[in-house]
Amino acid sequence: MGIGRSVARCVATLMVCVVAALSSRAEAQSSRTIKIIVPSTAGGGADVLARMLADQIGKAQGQTMVVENRPGAGNTIGTEAVARAAPDGNTLLITTPEFVINPHLRKLSYDPLTSFAPICTLARSPQLILVNPATPYKTLAELLDAARRKPGELTVASAGPASSPHVGIERIKHDAKVDFTYVPYPGSGPALNALLGQHVTAAMASYPNVTGQIRSGQLRAIAVASPQRVDDLPDVPTVQEAGFKDFDLDIWFGVVAPKGTPAPIIATLVKQIHAMQDDPSVQHKLAAGGLEPLKETPEQFGARMRRDQDRFRDVVKAAKLKPE
């Protein structure tokens, strides 16, 4: 009888310890801080998505989410910081096509395809070629004709260098055999401010960054860099329609973590992000900002990055862009 009581007491003590350990683990999980690094300036599409992601996961899971902008060196400063971070799921990186363009134009301390674990995509958006309405240019053809008449005088800006719009601008310049001057800015905001102030002739930027200026008439879109026209801008033709075969410069936004991040943590993050993408209120916010949810698995996102790295290598080579 005494032995039975002893065994019962031991079992009870063990159960208390197990429950305490599980409670402690759950508390630690919910109280940990997840940092989302945005390697570009505040206010752009990547920043907007990062803050939306932090807000949604924070509310749903009760976790502390922090968004940190670390712009510079073509997005590589923030990216390097995440590559060096502990693979514990507490540090994430918002990525864009620059993630797989940089290897062709810069010496990097990391490999985008092997130094990170893909989690999933968030959204995609078209990019636009824009001019100030004070200029006479209403089509891409008119802009290119002016560049032919005034070699080297016209200027086209974007966030850059080594950005997806920079690569797209250089491809247009190469394929159209025109001479205009590319002007890089540290972010889309400064590039668009330069266009609004008529300091540059044209600019390329993603749709979420210019929806307000287009609607207010402050900027004029003359071409869409995606294969299809934008529903909200049905009268703006694509670059392909202007004669540039297979021109496709949609911008995607995704999430990666440092290599070695445990699979269960990645699976949890994918579940949380996909739940966010399915939320009608989130879909409404994305649509209002010119973004479309892009729902992919880690495997699909990894395949996208490999495919785009090869595609951009070919464009960089054709445009004869030189590594820094």
N, C-alpha and C positions, 0 to 999 in steps of 0.2 A: 504493500500500500504506500509506504514511504517512497519506494522507487518510482511508483506511478506518479506521485505528486511532483517528484523531482523532474521527471521527464516532461510533465505538463508545464512546470515552471520554465524549463529550458526552451520548450517550444514557444511558449508565450513571449519569453524574452527575445527569442530569435525573430518572431513575427514583428514585435515592436521595432527591432533594429532594422528589419527589411522595410517596413512602412516608413520609418524615419529617413532611411537612405533614399528611398524613392521620392519622398516628399522634398528632401533636400535637393535631389537631382532636378526635379521638376521646377523647383523654385529657382535654382541656378540657371536652368534653361530659359525660363521666362524673364529673368532679370538681367540676362547678359545683354550687352550693347552690340548691335550689328552696325558696322560702319559701311556706308555705300560711297565709294570714291567715284567722282565724276571728273575725268581728266581734261575737262574743257571749262570754259567760263560759265558763270551763272546766267540763267535766262534762256539758254538754248533748249532744243528738244531733249537732249540727254539729261539735262538738269531738271526739266519739268517731269520727265518720267521717273527719275530717281526719287524726287520728292513725293510723287504720287505713290510710288512703290513703298517708300518709307511710311507714309501715312496709312496706307491700307493694311500692310502687315503689322504695323504698330498697333492699330486699333483691333485687328482680328486676333492677334496673338499676345497682346499685352507686353510686347518686347520694346525695348528702347532702340530706336532707329536714328542714326545720325548720317546726314548727307554732308560730304566734304568735297568742295571743288578744289582740284589741284591741276590747273591748266599749265600749259607750257611745253615747248619743244615738240609740237605736233602731237600732243596727247601722251607723250612718252613719260613725262615726270610722274603723273598719277599712276600710269600703268606699271612703271617700275616699282613704285611703292607697294602695289598689290602683289606683284610677283615675289617680293621679299617678305610679305606678311605670312604669319603662321597659318597653316591650312586647317583652321578650326571652324570655318564657317562664319567667323565674326567680321571678315573683311571681304567685300564684294566690289566688283568693278563694272561700271556701265561702259559698254563698248559700242563702237560705230565702225563703218568700213575702214576708217583710218587705222584701226587695230591691225588689219591685214595689208594695208598699203605701206605702212612704215618700214617693214623689212626690205622693201625694194628701194627705199630712198634714204635710209639712215642706218648707222651702225647701232645695234641694240644690245642691251645686256640680257635680253630675254628673247624667247621664241614664242610668238603668240599661239602657235599650235601645240607646243609641248610644255610650256611653263604655266599653263592655266588649265582649269577644268571647266568646260562649257556647262552652263546651267540651262538657259533657254533664251529665246528671243522675247522681246517685249512688244515692239511695234515697228512699223515701217512708215516711211513718208516720202513723197516725191520731192525732188529739188527743182527749183525754178531759175530761169535766167530772167533778170529784172533790169529795168531802166527807170530813170527818173522821168515822170510825165512831161517835164519841161523839155526833154529831148524829142527829136522828130521820129525816133525809131519805134515802130509798132510791130515789127516782126524780126525774127532772127536774121532773115535774109537781108533786111535793110541794114541791120547792124554790121553784118559781115561785108556788105557792099561798101559801107562807109570806111571800114577798116582797110579795104583794098585801095580806096582812094587816098587814104591818109596813113600810110604804113607807119606803125609804131606810135601813132598819136593817141589812139583810143586805148582806154584802160579798163580792165575787167578785174573785179575784186572778189575775194572770198576769204573765209577763214583758211589759214594755211601758214606756211606751205605744207606740202605732203598730205593734203586733205583730199577727200573724194571730190569736192567741187574743183579743187586745183587740177587734179588729174583729168576731170571732165573738160575743163576749160582748155587745157593743153591738147586734149584730143581734138576738140573742135578746131582749134588753131592749126593743128597739123593736117587734119583731113580737109579743111576748107582752104588750106594754103594762104592764110592771112597772117598779117603781122600786127598783133596788138600786144600791149604790155600787161602782164599779170601783176597784180598788186596784192600781196598777202596781208592779212590782218590777224591779230591774236584771237579773234572770235567772230562769229557771224554778226553780233551786235555792232562792233566797231566798223565792220565792212558795210553794213547797211546804213549806219550813220554817215559814212563817207558818201554813199550813193544819195542819200537824202539831201546832203549838203552840196551835191553836184561836184564832189572832188574826184569822182571816178565816173566813167561812162556807163558801166554796167556791173552787175554782180550776180553771183550764183549762191543761192541759200536754200535751205530746206523750207518747205511750206509752213510748218508750225512757227517759224521765226518771222514770217512776213504776212500772216493772215490779216492782222489788223491794218497794216499799211496798205495792203491791196484793197481791202474793203473800204478804207477811207479815201482811196484815190491818191495816196502819197507815193505809191510805187506802181509801176506797170509791169505785169508779167508778159513776156513775149514768147516764152517757150518752156515746155515741161520736159525735164530730163528723163522721165519715166517712159516706158513703152506705150502707156495709155494716157489719155487726157485725164485731168482731174475733174471729178464730178462737179465740184463747186466752181470750176473755171472752164466750162465747156467750149468756150471760144478761143482758148489758148492752145495752139497746136503743139505737138511733141517735137523734140529735136529730130527724131526719126522721120517725121513728116517733112522736115526741112531738108532731107536728103542724107542724113547720117545713119547708115545702115547699122542695125543691132545696137544702137546707142541706148544704154540702160544704166541709169545712175540713181535708182531708188536708194534711199538711205535707210539702213536698219539699225535698230538699237537692241542690244542684248546684255546679258549678265554672265560674268565668269567669276570664278574663285581661284585662289592659288592652287597649283598642282598638288595633289595629295589630299585635298579636302575629302573626308569620308563620304562614301556613296549615300548612306542614310541621310546625312545633312543635305546633300544635293537634292535627293528625292523629296525631302520636306520642302525645300525652297521652291522646287518646280511646282509642287502641289499648291503652295501658297500663291505663287505668281499666276498660275493658271486660274485659280479661284478669283484673283483680282481681275484678270482679263475677261472673265465671264460675268462680272458684276455690271449690270446695266448702267449704273451711275458712272462707272469708270469708262465704259464704252462711249457714253454721251460726252464725257470730258475729252476723251481722245479725239472723237469726231469733230468736236468744236475747235480743237487745236490742229486739225489737219493730219491727225495720226490714225493709223489703222492697226488694231491688234494683230500681232504676228505670233501665233502659238506653235511653238516647236519643242520637241524633246531635246535633251542634251546631245543625243546622237545626230539629230537633224541639224541642230545649230552647229555642231562640229563640222558636219559635211558642208554646210553653207560657207563657213569660214575658209575651209580648204579650197572650195570651188572659187570663191571670190579672190583669195590670195593669188591663185593661178591667173584669174581673169585680169586682175589689176597689174600683174607682172607684164602681161602682154601689152596692155595699154601704155604702161610706163616705157616699155621698150619701143613701141611704135612712135610715141611722142618724143622719144629721145631725151627723157628727163634724166638728169644726172644725180646720183646719190650725193648727199651732203658730206 
